[in-house]
Amino acid sequence: MVPTPDEPLLPVPRVAVIVVAAGSGQRLGAPVPKAFVGLDAHTILRHALRNVFAAPLAQVVVVAPEDRVGDALTDAHAVAGERHDLVTVVAGGATRQASVAAGLAAVWSDVDLVLVHDAARALTPPAVFERVISALEGGRAAVLPVVPVVDTIKRIDADAVVEAVDRSVLAAAQTPQGFSRRVLDAAYADASADHTDDAALVQAAGVPVDTVAGDERAFKITTAADLDRARALLRSAAEAQAAPTPASGHGPGIPRVGVGTDVHAFGGDGDLWLAGLRWPGEPALHGHSDGDAVAHAIVDAVLSAAGLGDIGTHFGTAQPEYAGAHADAFLARTRELVEAAGFRIGNVSVQVQANRPRFAARRAEADAVLSRALGAPVTVSATTTDGLGFTGAGDGVAAFAVALVIG
């Protein structure tokens, strides 16, 4: 289509997003395909597309059931507005993999990077798309957004528990999953079996898959309970937008600073957990959770900056689900609370005061783990107190954090 003199000429994007909306959604128990169930006045698909179009410029390929192609095009054009030329809608196949293949066939030849996104993850924030695209532009061949596993996981045999599974090495996969166009084309051309997602297909082809931080809001709407959760989140967001600006009374975009501190004594059970890392051979800290003073100081600083109370308000001893929990659970939930209140986390700086463990060799690792869990840059520094105080005597660990949020 040639633009008229009144229409801007859009640049040709290097990125395409395939939005898979062809599923029947039987587990949802709805009379229409899942993507066309209403969340409020609009469908799951339209909400998903709003976030896609709020992300970096991309060709958008919607894969819909054959008898819903027209409905999908209506939703897509309503969201796209003047960018409607970026939209393509195609009919899906009998399986998810066949549907993605149909979408991939419609991707323009100019596109170098392809993201595959489930419409059922309708509330995925644009920032997740940005992180995936950034990683691909940085040279990664395949990128998977993940969130930490918060629940205690058990391996079972029939009705009997066999063993606990170490959740620190587990993550829950989300979408959009991003790929080099060349890599995804080759994986689909050689596919000989169905896989649960595109990252698994690419990995089966021998391509390493890297991860970036996902988001708790990117959950998949599968059951009626998930649908209720999505509707509640949309209501909360609408109410927050209509309400006066939080606590401070400042206008949007004003940075706010919070300070947090935490101390824990040595004397816990098992290994030491500190700064989101396990330190084998080091004495454990005592606490309701894992005693991670660094993570807890970060939580206090971020909540304080957003005017949302402190760690005791949201993670106190009256909440048994956080007994033994690690940094990933605390930081992911903190990010969820802060963003639900209309804030964005800028960055956090935290200093550890302790004689042990020695942080120098693992500082970059700690930064990466904490940043991924919080969804914002976290930097850790460490110092001793020249033998003064309880940290100098080796009795425990102290941590001090400063956080910046914008809202």
C-alpha positions as CSV (number, residue, x, y, z in Angstrom):
1,M,0.0,0.0,0.0
2,V,1.4,3.4,-1.0
3,P,0.9,6.1,1.7
4,T,-1.0,9.2,0.8
5,P,0.7,12.6,1.4
6,D,-1.1,12.8,4.8
7,E,0.2,9.4,6.0
8,P,3.7,9.1,7.4
9,L,6.0,6.6,5.8
10,L,6.8,4.0,8.4
11,P,10.3,2.5,8.5
12,V,10.6,-1.2,7.5
13,P,11.1,-3.0,10.8
14,R,13.8,-5.6,11.4
15,V,11.7,-7.3,14.0
16,A,8.5,-9.4,13.6
17,V,6.2,-10.6,16.4
18,I,4.1,-13.6,15.7
19,V,1.1,-13.6,18.0
20,V,-0.3,-17.1,18.4
21,A,-4.1,-16.8,18.9
22,A,-5.3,-20.1,17.2
23,G,-5.9,-22.2,20.3
24,S,-9.3,-23.5,21.2
25,G,-8.9,-22.9,24.9
26,Q,-10.9,-26.0,26.0
27,R,-9.6,-25.7,29.6
28,L,-11.0,-22.3,29.9
29,G,-14.5,-23.7,29.2
30,A,-15.5,-20.7,27.0
31,P,-17.9,-21.0,24.0
32,V,-15.4,-19.2,21.7
33,P,-11.7,-19.7,21.1
34,K,-9.6,-18.4,24.0
35,A,-8.1,-15.4,22.3
36,F,-11.6,-14.0,21.6
37,V,-12.9,-14.3,25.2
38,G,-13.5,-10.9,26.8
39,L,-11.3,-9.5,29.6
40,D,-13.4,-6.4,29.9
41,A,-14.9,-4.6,27.0
42,H,-12.2,-6.1,24.8
43,T,-10.8,-9.5,23.9
44,I,-7.8,-11.3,25.3
45,L,-6.2,-10.8,21.8
46,R,-6.8,-7.1,21.8
47,H,-5.1,-6.7,25.2
48,A,-2.2,-8.8,24.0
49,L,-1.8,-6.6,20.9
50,R,-1.9,-3.4,22.9
51,N,1.3,-4.5,24.6
52,V,2.8,-5.7,21.3
53,F,2.2,-2.3,19.7
54,A,3.6,-0.5,22.8
55,A,6.8,-2.4,22.3
56,P,9.5,-1.5,19.7
57,L,8.3,-1.2,16.1
58,A,7.7,-4.6,14.5
59,Q,5.7,-6.4,11.8
60,V,2.9,-8.1,13.7
61,V,1.6,-11.4,12.4
62,V,-1.5,-12.7,14.1
63,V,-2.3,-16.4,13.8
64,A,-6.0,-17.1,14.3
65,P,-8.5,-19.9,13.9
66,E,-9.6,-20.1,10.2
67,D,-13.1,-18.9,11.1
68,R,-11.8,-16.0,13.2
69,V,-9.4,-14.4,10.8
70,G,-11.8,-11.4,10.2
71,D,-12.3,-10.9,14.0
72,A,-8.5,-11.0,14.6
73,L,-8.0,-8.4,11.8
74,T,-10.6,-6.1,13.4
75,D,-8.9,-6.3,16.8
76,A,-5.5,-5.8,15.2
77,H,-6.5,-2.8,13.2
78,A,-8.3,-1.2,16.1
79,V,-5.1,-1.4,18.2
80,A,-2.6,-0.6,15.4
81,G,-4.3,2.6,14.2
82,E,-2.1,4.3,11.6
83,R,0.3,1.4,11.8
84,H,-2.2,-1.0,10.3
85,D,0.1,-1.7,7.4
86,L,2.3,-3.6,9.8
87,V,-0.4,-6.1,10.5
88,T,-0.8,-9.5,8.8
89,V,-3.4,-12.1,9.9
90,V,-3.2,-15.7,8.8
91,A,-5.1,-18.9,9.6
92,G,-3.4,-21.3,12.1
93,G,-2.8,-25.1,11.9
94,A,-3.9,-28.1,13.9
95,T,-1.1,-27.7,16.4
96,R,0.7,-24.8,18.0
97,Q,3.8,-25.6,16.1
98,A,1.9,-25.7,12.8
99,S,0.4,-22.3,13.6
100,V,3.7,-20.7,14.3
101,A,5.0,-22.2,11.0
102,A,2.1,-20.5,9.2
103,G,3.0,-17.2,10.9
104,L,6.6,-17.6,10.1
105,A,5.8,-18.0,6.4
106,A,4.1,-14.6,6.5
107,V,7.1,-12.7,8.0
108,W,8.6,-10.2,5.6
109,S,12.0,-10.9,4.0
110,D,13.5,-7.8,5.5
111,V,13.0,-9.1,9.1
112,D,16.1,-10.4,10.9
113,L,14.6,-11.1,14.4
114,V,11.4,-13.0,15.1
115,L,9.5,-13.0,18.4
116,V,6.8,-15.6,19.1
117,H,4.2,-14.6,21.6
118,D,1.2,-16.3,23.0
119,A,-1.9,-14.1,22.9
120,A,-3.0,-15.9,26.1
121,R,-0.2,-14.0,27.9
122,A,-2.2,-10.9,27.3
123,L,-0.8,-8.7,30.1
124,T,2.9,-9.1,29.2
125,P,4.4,-5.7,29.6
126,P,6.2,-4.0,26.7
127,A,9.5,-4.1,28.8
128,V,9.7,-7.8,28.3
129,F,9.6,-7.4,24.6
130,E,12.3,-4.8,24.9
131,R,14.6,-7.1,26.9
132,V,14.2,-9.9,24.4
133,I,14.9,-7.7,21.4
134,S,17.9,-6.1,23.2
135,A,19.4,-9.5,23.9
136,L,18.9,-10.6,20.2
137,E,20.5,-7.3,19.0
138,G,23.4,-8.0,21.3
139,G,24.2,-11.2,19.4
140,R,22.1,-13.9,21.2
141,A,20.6,-16.5,18.8
142,A,17.6,-17.5,21.0
143,V,16.2,-15.8,24.0
144,L,13.6,-17.0,26.6
145,P,12.0,-14.8,29.2
146,V,11.7,-16.6,32.6
147,V,10.6,-16.0,36.1
148,P,11.8,-17.7,39.3
149,V,9.9,-20.7,40.6
150,V,8.5,-19.5,44.0
151,D,6.6,-22.6,45.1
152,T,8.3,-25.5,46.8
153,I,8.6,-28.2,44.2
154,K,8.3,-31.9,45.0
155,R,9.0,-34.9,42.8
156,I,6.2,-37.5,43.3
157,D,5.4,-41.1,42.4
158,A,1.7,-41.7,42.4
159,D,0.5,-40.1,45.7
160,A,3.9,-40.3,47.5
161,V,6.5,-37.6,47.7
162,V,9.9,-38.9,46.4
163,E,12.1,-35.8,47.0
164,A,12.2,-32.0,47.0
165,V,13.5,-30.4,43.9
166,D,16.0,-27.5,44.2
167,R,14.0,-24.6,42.9
168,S,17.1,-22.4,42.6
169,V,18.0,-24.1,39.3
170,L,14.4,-23.9,38.0
171,A,12.6,-21.2,36.1
172,A,9.2,-20.8,34.5
173,A,9.3,-20.1,30.7
174,Q,7.2,-17.3,29.3
175,T,6.7,-15.5,25.9
176,P,7.7,-13.6,23.8
177,Q,10.5,-16.0,22.9
178,G,12.9,-14.4,20.5
179,F,15.1,-15.8,17.7
180,S,17.4,-14.9,14.9
181,R,15.3,-15.3,11.8
182,R,17.9,-17.6,10.3
183,V,17.9,-19.9,13.4
184,L,14.1,-20.1,13.6
185,D,13.7,-20.8,9.9
186,A,16.2,-23.6,10.0
187,A,14.7,-25.1,13.1
188,Y,11.2,-25.2,11.6
189,A,12.6,-26.5,8.3
190,D,14.2,-29.5,10.0
191,A,11.5,-30.1,12.7
192,S,10.6,-33.8,12.9
193,A,8.5,-33.7,16.2
194,D,6.2,-31.3,18.0
195,H,7.7,-29.4,20.9
196,T,6.0,-27.5,23.8
197,D,7.4,-24.2,22.8
198,D,9.7,-22.6,20.2
199,A,12.7,-22.5,22.5
200,A,12.5,-26.3,22.9
201,L,12.4,-26.7,19.1
202,V,15.4,-24.5,18.6
203,Q,17.3,-26.1,21.5
204,A,16.6,-29.5,19.9
205,A,18.3,-28.2,16.8
206,G,21.4,-27.7,18.8
207,V,21.1,-23.9,19.3
208,P,21.8,-22.6,22.9
209,V,19.0,-20.6,24.5
210,D,19.7,-17.7,26.8
211,T,17.3,-16.1,29.3
212,V,16.2,-12.7,30.3
213,A,13.9,-11.6,33.1
214,G,10.2,-12.2,32.5
215,D,7.4,-10.7,34.4
216,E,4.8,-12.0,36.9
217,R,2.1,-10.3,34.8
218,A,3.0,-12.4,31.7
219,F,1.2,-15.4,33.1
220,K,-0.8,-17.6,30.7
221,I,-4.6,-17.4,30.8
222,T,-5.5,-21.1,30.8
223,T,-8.2,-21.6,33.4
224,A,-11.2,-19.7,34.7
225,A,-9.1,-18.7,37.7
226,D,-6.4,-17.2,35.4
227,L,-9.1,-15.2,33.6
228,D,-10.4,-13.9,37.0
229,R,-6.8,-12.9,37.9
230,A,-6.3,-11.0,34.6
231,R,-9.6,-9.2,35.0
232,A,-8.7,-8.2,38.6
233,L,-5.3,-6.8,37.4
234,L,-6.9,-4.8,34.7
235,R,-9.4,-3.4,37.2
236,S,-6.6,-2.5,39.6
237,A,-4.6,-0.8,36.9
238,A,-7.7,1.2,35.8
239,E,-8.4,2.3,39.3
240,A,-4.8,3.3,39.9
241,Q,-4.8,5.3,36.7
242,A,-8.0,7.1,37.8
243,A,-6.7,7.7,41.4
244,P,-4.5,10.6,42.5
245,T,-0.8,10.1,42.1
246,P,0.4,7.9,45.0
247,A,1.5,9.1,48.5
248,S,3.9,11.9,47.5
249,G,1.4,13.9,45.5
250,H,4.1,14.5,42.8
251,G,3.2,14.3,39.2
252,P,4.2,11.4,36.9
253,G,7.8,10.8,36.1
254,I,9.2,12.1,39.4
255,P,12.0,10.0,40.9
256,R,11.7,8.9,44.5
257,V,14.5,7.5,46.7
258,G,14.2,4.9,49.4
259,V,16.7,3.5,51.9
260,G,16.6,-0.1,53.3
261,T,18.8,-1.9,55.8
262,D,18.8,-5.5,57.2
263,V,21.0,-7.5,59.6
264,H,21.1,-11.2,60.3
265,A,23.2,-13.3,62.6
266,F,25.0,-16.4,61.7
267,G,23.5,-19.6,63.1
268,G,20.9,-20.8,60.6
269,D,20.6,-24.3,59.1
270,G,22.1,-25.4,55.8
271,D,24.2,-23.3,53.5
272,L,24.6,-19.5,53.5
273,W,22.3,-17.7,51.0
274,L,23.4,-14.1,50.4
275,A,22.8,-11.7,47.5
276,G,20.7,-14.3,45.8
277,L,23.6,-16.8,45.7
278,R,24.3,-20.0,47.6
279,W,27.7,-20.1,49.3
280,P,28.6,-23.7,50.1
281,G,30.8,-24.2,53.1
282,E,29.9,-20.8,54.6
283,P,27.8,-20.6,57.9
284,A,24.1,-19.9,57.2
285,L,22.3,-16.8,58.5
286,H,19.3,-17.1,60.8
287,G,16.0,-15.8,59.7
288,H,12.3,-16.5,58.8
289,S,13.3,-17.1,55.2
290,D,16.9,-17.7,54.2
291,G,18.3,-14.7,56.1
292,D,19.5,-13.0,52.9
293,A,20.3,-9.6,54.3
294,V,21.2,-8.2,50.9
295,A,17.9,-9.1,49.3
296,H,15.9,-8.0,52.3
297,A,17.6,-4.6,52.3
298,I,16.8,-4.2,48.6
299,V,13.1,-5.0,49.3
300,D,12.9,-2.4,52.1
301,A,14.6,0.3,50.0
302,V,12.3,-0.3,47.0
303,L,9.1,-0.5,49.0
304,S,10.2,2.6,51.0
305,A,10.8,4.6,47.8
306,A,7.3,3.7,46.5
307,G,5.6,4.5,49.8
308,L,4.4,0.9,50.2
309,G,5.5,0.1,53.7
310,D,8.4,-2.3,54.5
311,I,9.4,-6.0,54.3
312,G,7.4,-6.8,57.4
313,T,4.2,-5.4,55.8
314,H,4.3,-7.8,52.8
315,F,6.6,-10.7,53.9
316,G,6.2,-11.0,57.6
317,T,6.3,-14.2,59.7
318,A,2.5,-14.5,59.4
319,Q,3.0,-15.4,55.7
320,P,4.3,-19.0,55.8
321,E,4.8,-19.1,52.0
322,Y,8.0,-17.1,52.5
323,A,9.5,-19.4,55.1
324,G,12.8,-20.5,53.5
325,A,12.2,-18.5,50.4
326,H,15.2,-17.0,48.5
327,A,15.9,-13.6,47.0
328,D,14.2,-14.4,43.7
329,A,10.8,-14.8,45.3
330,F,11.2,-11.6,47.4
331,L,12.4,-9.5,44.6
332,A,9.9,-10.7,42.0
333,R,7.0,-10.0,44.4
334,T,8.4,-6.6,45.3
335,R,8.6,-5.7,41.6
336,E,5.0,-6.8,41.2
337,L,3.8,-4.7,44.1
338,V,5.7,-1.6,43.0
339,E,4.6,-1.8,39.4
340,A,1.0,-2.4,40.4
341,A,1.2,0.9,42.3
342,G,2.2,2.7,39.2
343,F,6.0,2.9,39.7
344,R,8.9,1.7,37.7
345,I,12.1,0.6,39.4
346,G,15.1,2.6,38.2
347,N,18.1,1.0,40.0
348,V,19.3,-0.2,43.4
349,S,22.7,0.0,45.0
350,V,23.4,-2.2,48.0
351,Q,26.5,-2.5,50.3
352,V,27.3,-5.6,52.4
353,Q,29.2,-5.2,55.6
354,A,30.7,-8.5,56.7
355,N,34.0,-10.3,57.2
356,R,32.8,-13.2,55.2
357,P,32.0,-14.4,52.6
358,R,34.4,-12.8,50.2
359,F,32.4,-11.1,47.5
360,A,35.1,-10.1,45.0
361,A,35.0,-13.2,42.9
362,R,31.2,-13.4,42.8
363,R,30.2,-9.7,42.7
364,A,29.2,-9.8,39.0
365,E,27.3,-13.0,39.5
366,A,25.4,-11.4,42.4
367,D,24.6,-8.3,40.3
368,A,23.2,-10.4,37.5
369,V,21.0,-12.7,39.7
370,L,19.6,-9.8,41.7
371,S,19.0,-7.6,38.6
372,R,17.2,-10.5,36.8
373,A,14.9,-11.1,39.8
374,L,14.1,-7.4,40.4
375,G,13.8,-6.5,36.7
376,A,16.1,-3.5,37.2
377,P,19.8,-2.9,37.6
378,V,21.2,-3.9,41.0
379,T,24.8,-3.3,42.0
380,V,26.5,-4.8,45.0
381,S,29.5,-3.6,46.9
382,A,31.1,-5.1,50.0
383,T,33.3,-3.9,52.8
384,T,34.4,-4.9,56.3
385,T,34.3,-2.7,59.5
386,D,37.9,-3.1,60.6
387,G,36.9,-5.5,63.4
388,L,34.3,-3.1,64.8
389,G,30.8,-4.1,65.8
390,F,29.0,-7.4,65.4
391,T,30.0,-7.7,61.8
392,G,33.6,-7.1,62.7
393,A,33.4,-9.7,65.3
394,G,32.1,-12.2,62.7
395,D,28.7,-12.6,64.4
396,G,26.6,-11.7,61.3
397,V,26.0,-9.6,58.2
398,A,24.6,-6.2,57.6
399,A,23.3,-4.7,54.3
400,F,22.4,-1.2,53.3
401,A,20.5,-0.4,50.1
402,V,19.4,2.7,48.2
403,A,16.7,2.4,45.6
404,L,15.3,4.8,42.9
405,V,11.8,4.4,41.6
406,I,10.0,6.6,39.1
407,G,6.2,7.1,39.2
